Amino acid sequence: MTTDRKKIRVCLLFGGRSGEHEVSLQSAKSIYEALDTSKYEVKLVGIDKQGHWLPLNESHYLLHETNPKRISLNAAAVQQKQTLFKPNEPTKVTGVDVIFPVMHGTFGEDGSIQGMLELMQVAYVGAGVLGSAVGMDKDVMKRLLHETGIPIARYITIRQHEPFQGRTEIIVQQLGLPLFVKPANLGSSVGITKVHTQDELVPALESAFQFDTKVLVEEFIDGREIECSVLGNENPIASVPGEIIPSHEFYSYEAKYIDEHGAALRIPAQLSKAQIQKIQTMAIQAFKALECEGMARVDFFLTKAGRLSVNEINTIPGFTNISMYPKLWEASGISYAELLDTLIQLALERKNKKDRLVRSYS
């Protein structure tokens, strides 16, 4: 790709050490193929599962790219002469106007990468440090949503150092059965178990504690799974809502990313005008309450009785060709390419506003 300074220089940052590494590669591939090369000069930087940063050549930067189970970074495609950092200044980037982190889950969506990008003083797409960290930690997220008056499912938080084997009966009495056990800081349904009997609770907790030191035990809500995309900084907008209809017992990792028949997507969801407006309003309220910026997908449960509750927020939602976030915007009149343009502009606008702030005192 020839260099043209009239183009915006975008660095796609993807991969990472989380359990959602492969999903990140799929999302990055979709974004890279959709970016308008007449507007953008694109750099590809993949982070492998060991945390190594690999500046990759555009050709063959992925292996097994059509197989979601085997997709991986192609270390042989590393550009030895290309670097993201300025020589002797490890906190300064070179040749980049905006970084687009496409890293789902821990070490990417939890504020860690965002903090590093703040130190680099570079524009980046998506929520900042606080919004990212709060959005990833389901316990803190639910506390803030509850304080704001946004309805959520009942839940209990258990930390790894706390004895839980003798609490199973009390937990079941409080939350009922079935219930869900999930790591507090993980996404894409990784480590989640649906528990049907009291005897299944301890093994489910032990499984979740493999992924995090804090785990949520959450009541089961028998309702429709509704999702709504949010876009913007200070004045965000909400998409039309969509509905997930899983063919699996619940919307698991496999149903989301591996099994192409794992779930049906109904876009837009079959809802009344009043329900649509309520969902969109609550999605924006949640987005603001959790200090989000740029983008997020807000997930809801809607019961037969009409009770609406927020399940969670995703600050770096999936961008694969079957992901709800871009599909909901397409149904709302914003194409995939236009969505990417908007996200990049939002990142640059936020950076410009921050640059005008007083950062030091004399």
Stockholm file with secondary structure:
# STOCKHOLM 1.0

chainA/1-362         MTTDRKKIRVCLLFGGRSGEHEVSLQSAKSIYEALDTSKYEVKLVGIDKQGHWLPLNESHYLLHETNPKRISLNAAAVQQKQTLFKPNEPTKVTGVDVIFPVMHGTFGEDGSIQGMLELMQVAYVGAGVLGSAVGMDKDVMKRLLHETGIPIARYITIRQHEPFQGRTEIIVQQLGLPLFVKPANLGSSVGITKVHTQDELVPALESAFQFDTKVLVEEFIDGREIECSVLGNENPIASVPGEIIPSHEFYSYEAKYIDEHGAALRIPAQLSKAQIQKIQTMAIQAFKALECEGMARVDFFLTKAGRLSVNEINTIPGFTNISMYPKLWEASGISYAELLDTLIQLALERKNKKDRLVRSYS
#=GR chainA/1-362 SS CCCCTTSEEEEEEEECSSTTHHHHHHHHHHHHHHSCTTTEEEEEEEECTTCCEEEECSTTCEESTTCTTTCEECGGGBCTTCCSEETTEEEEECSCSEEEEECCSTTTSSSHHHHHHHHHTCEESSCCHHHHHHHHCHHHHHHHHHHHTCCBCCEEEEETTSCCGGGHHHHHHHHCSSEEEEESSCCTTTTCEEECSGGGHHHHHHHHTTTCSEEEEEECCCEEEEEEEEEESSSCEECCCEEEEESSSSCCHIIIIICTTSEEEESSCCCCHHHHHHHHHHHHHHHHHTTCCEEEEEEEEEETTCCEEEEEEESSCCCSTTCHHHHHHHHTTCCHHHHHHHHHHHHHHHHHHHHTSCCCCC
#=GC SS_cons         CCCCTTSEEEEEEEECSSTTHHHHHHHHHHHHHHSCTTTEEEEEEEECTTCCEEEECSTTCEESTTCTTTCEECGGGBCTTCCSEETTEEEEECSCSEEEEECCSTTTSSSHHHHHHHHHTCEESSCCHHHHHHHHCHHHHHHHHHHHTCCBCCEEEEETTSCCGGGHHHHHHHHCSSEEEEESSCCTTTTCEEECSGGGHHHHHHHHTTTCSEEEEEECCCEEEEEEEEEESSSCEECCCEEEEESSSSCCHIIIIICTTSEEEESSCCCCHHHHHHHHHHHHHHHHHTTCCEEEEEEEEEETTCCEEEEEEESSCCCSTTCHHHHHHHHTTCCHHHHHHHHHHHHHHHHHHHHTSCCCCC
//
